C-alpha cells in the first residue's frame, strides 16, 4: 500500500512562501490621536472650532464696512488695507472716511463703469448706523441686520463674530502663559522638594487668598482696562491650579525606576526633568487645557458684563449681555450672545472630554 506525500509537499511549500509579519511600532502620540479621532463628537467639534477660529482672522474680508476693491475713475483702490476719505470718491454728504455702502449704491445708479466689491455682510462691529436706521435702536432682526442692532445702532451679528475672535484669542493666550508658569513652578517644586517645595507652597497659599474681583475693581479704578492688562491679571491668578497637578505628577514620577536609572547613569537634572519626567507628567496639563480655555472665556465674558473688562467699543459678548439686561424686552440682545457662548463652550467641552478619554492612563501609558 503506497502513501501519497503530495499534500504534505504542498503544505510545506506554502509555509515556506509565507513571510513573517513584522509588527509596526506605533508611537504613543499616534495611539492617542487615533483614539481621539474615534470619538466623533469631540473630533468634529475640534475641526469646527479650529476652522472658525482661523477664519475669524479673515473676518474683514467677509464681515465689515470697508470695501474689498473699489474701481473709481479707472483706478483701483483697496480700502481693506488703506484709508480713503470721502472726498476721494466725491462723497460730499459724508465726513471722514468714505461710506462704501452708500458709494456702492451711488455707483450702481450712475452706471458709468465704476463699481464697489463689498464683503458678504457689509457692516462693521464698531460702526454706528444711527444715520441709516429708520427706527430708534436697538432694532429687531430683519433681512438687512440678521441679529438686529444694539442700543448704539451697531450690528449685533458683526459684534458677535468679532467677539468670538477676541474671546477665544484672549483665552488661548491666558491659558498658554498660565500653563507655562504653572508647569515650570510645579516641576521645580516636585523635583527638588525640601525647602523649595515648602516655601513655594506657602507662597502659593498666600497668593491664592487674594480676591480676584476686588483686585480687578481696584485696578479698573486706577487704570483703563485693556487686552494686555486683563491678560496679565488673569494670568497672575490662573497659574496656581496647574502647579498643584504638575507638582504631584513630578513627585510620583521621580520615584520610578527609570528616573533612578537616569540618575545612576549621571544624567543632569535638566535632562531628567525635560527628557524623562516632563513628557510623562504632561497628561493632566493636556487633559485640562480645553476646560481652562472654557473657564477663561467665561471669565472675560463675566468681566465685560460687570463693566471691568475690555473697554468700549470693543466687540464683546459680555457687553451685549449687559445691554440685554438693561433692555430686557429686546430679546435678541440677550439670546444671541448667550447662544453663541453656549455653543462655543459646549463644543470646547466636547473636545476636552475626547482629549481626557484619549489620554486616559488606563488605556495608554508611556511606561507600559
Long-range contacts (C-beta under 8 A, 24 or more apart in sequence): 28-364, 28-366, 31-364, 32-358, 32-359, 32-364, 33-358, 35-357, 35-358, 35-363, 35-364, 36-354, 36-355, 36-357, 36-358, 39-353, 39-354, 39-357, 39-358, 41-350, 41-353, 41-354, 42-350, 42-351, 42-352, 42-353, 42-354, 42-355, 42-357, 43-354, 45-347, 45-348, 45-350, 45-351, 45-354, 46-351, 46-354, 48-347, 49-168, 49-344, 49-347, 49-348, 49-351, 52-164, 53-164, 53-165, 53-168, 56-161, 56-162, 56-164, 56-165, 56-168, 57-165, 59-161, 59-162, 59-165, 60-119, 61-119, 62-119, 62-120, 62-121, 63-119, 63-120, 63-121, 63-123, 63-124, 63-125, 63-157, 63-158, 63-161, 63-162, 64-119, 64-121, 64-122, 64-123, 64-124, 64-158, 65-99, 65-100, 65-101, 65-122, 65-123, 65-124, 65-127, 66-100, 66-119, 66-124, 67-100, 67-103, 67-104, 67-116, 67-117, 67-118, 67-119, 68-117, 68-118, 68-119, 69-116, 69-117, 70-100, 70-103, 70-114, 70-115, 70-116, 70-117, 71-113, 71-114, 71-115, 71-116, 72-107, 72-114, 73-114, 121-146, 121-157, 121-158, 123-155, 123-157, 123-158, 124-155, 124-158, 125-154, 125-155, 125-158, 125-159, 125-161, 125-162, 125-163, 125-313, 125-315, 126-154, 126-313, 126-315, 127-154, 127-155, 127-158, 128-152, 128-153, 128-154, 129-153, 129-154, 129-155, 138-323, 138-327, 138-330, 138-332, 138-333, 140-330, 140-332, 141-332, 147-332, 147-336, 148-330, 148-332, 148-333, 148-336, 150-320, 150-323, 150-333, 151-323, 151-326, 151-327, 151-333, 152-313, 154-313, 156-320, 156-332, 156-333, 156-336, 157-336, 158-315, 159-315, 159-316, 159-320, 160-315, 160-317, 160-320, 160-336, 160-337, 160-340, 161-315, 162-315, 163-315, 163-316, 163-317, 163-320, 163-337, 163-340, 164-340, 164-344, 166-227, 166-310, 166-314, 166-315, 166-316, 167-297, 167-300, 167-301, 167-316, 167-317, 167-344, 168-293, 168-297, 168-344, 170-227, 170-230, 170-231, 170-296, 170-297, 170-300, 171-293, 171-294, 171-296, 171-297, 171-300, 172-293, 173-231, 174-231, 174-234, 174-235, 174-238, 174-296, 175-238, 175-289, 175-292, 175-293, 175-296, 177-231, 177-235, 177-239, 178-234, 178-235, 178-238, 178-239, 178-242, 178-292, 179-239, 179-242, 179-285, 179-289, 179-292, 181-235, 181-239, 181-243, 182-239, 182-240, 182-241, 182-242, 182-243, 182-245, 182-246, 182-285, 183-242, 183-243, 183-246, 183-278, 183-282, 183-285, 185-239, 185-243, 185-246, 186-242, 186-243, 186-244, 186-245, 186-246, 186-247, 186-249, 186-250, 187-246, 187-247, 187-250, 187-273, 187-277, 187-278, 187-281, 189-243, 189-247, 189-250, 190-246, 190-247, 190-248, 190-249, 190-250, 190-251, 190-254, 190-281, 191-250, 191-254, 191-269, 191-272, 191-273, 191-277, 193-251, 197-247, 204-240, 204-243, 204-244, 207-240, 208-240, 210-237, 212-237, 216-303, 216-308, 217-308, 220-307, 220-308, 224-311, 225-303, 225-308, 225-309, 225-310, 225-311, 226-310, 226-311, 227-310, 230-300, 230-303, 230-309, 230-310, 234-296, 234-299, 234-300, 238-292, 238-296, 241-288, 242-284, 242-285, 242-288, 242-292, 245-284, 245-285, 245-288, 246-281, 246-284, 246-285, 249-277, 249-280, 249-281, 249-283, 249-284, 250-277, 250-281, 253-277, 253-280, 253-281, 256-367, 258-367, 279-366, 280-366, 280-367, 283-359, 283-361, 286-355, 286-359, 287-352, 287-355, 287-356, 287-359, 288-352, 289-352, 289-355, 290-348, 290-349, 290-351, 290-352, 290-355, 291-349, 291-352, 293-348, 294-345, 294-348, 294-349, 294-352, 297-341, 297-344, 297-345, 297-348, 298-341, 298-345, 301-341, 317-341
